[in-house]
Amino acid sequence: MAFDAKQFEAMVEAGEADLVVTHLTLSNPRCFDGARPAEIHGFIDEQVRRAHAHGIEDARSLETYCVAALALGARFDEQPEFAFAITQAVPVPGSLVERFADIPDQTWRQVKASLGSGDS
């Protein structure tokens, strides 16, 4: 069976959430806050799509984005400090974790409190 480039890209994109969930399960299982990975797969898929809409493509930044969404809420990226950090990170693949680290702890707490980490 042969796939054209568009079909292959669609297959890769469809499996991207699986890869993020699998890697997080191995590297950072506490980020699921007690939920089974299968229970949050749809949420991760949605977050991967949101990350792509921002221009985030590299695996490290996708995982960072998804962990932030799990911790803060699905729409954390609409908060000004996070939106700015994402914009700054996109031109430098793999730098999202550093940009998020620049956001003060107080801001993280405020965003978590305002969004509630349970809006997944």
Residue pairs with C-beta under 8 A, 6 or more apart in sequence:
3 11
16 48
16 62
17 41
17 44
17 45
17 48
18 41
19 59
20 44
20 48
20 59
20 62
20 63
20 66
21 37
21 40
21 41
21 44
22 37
23 59
23 63
24 31
24 32
24 37
24 63
24 66
24 67
25 32
25 37
27 63
28 67
31 67
31 70
31 71
32 40
32 70
33 70
33 117
40 70
40 120
43 69
43 70
43 74
43 120
44 66
46 74
47 65
47 66
47 69
47 74
48 62
48 66
50 65
50 69
50 74
50 77
51 61
51 62
51 65
51 66
54 65
54 77
54 86
54 87
54 90
55 90
56 62
56 65
56 86
56 89
56 90
56 96
57 93
58 93
58 94
60 93
60 94
60 96
60 97
61 89
61 93
61 94
61 95
61 96
61 97
64 96
64 97
64 100
65 77
65 86
65 96
68 76
68 82
68 100
69 76
69 77
69 120
70 117
70 120
71 108
71 112
71 117
72 82
72 108
72 111
72 112
72 115
72 117
73 111
73 112
73 115
73 116
73 117
73 118
73 119
73 120
74 115
74 119
74 120
75 115
75 119
76 82
76 111
76 115
77 83
77 86
79 111
79 115
81 103
81 107
81 111
82 100
82 103
82 111
85 96
85 99
85 100
85 102
85 103
86 96
86 99
88 95
88 99
89 95
89 96
89 98
89 99
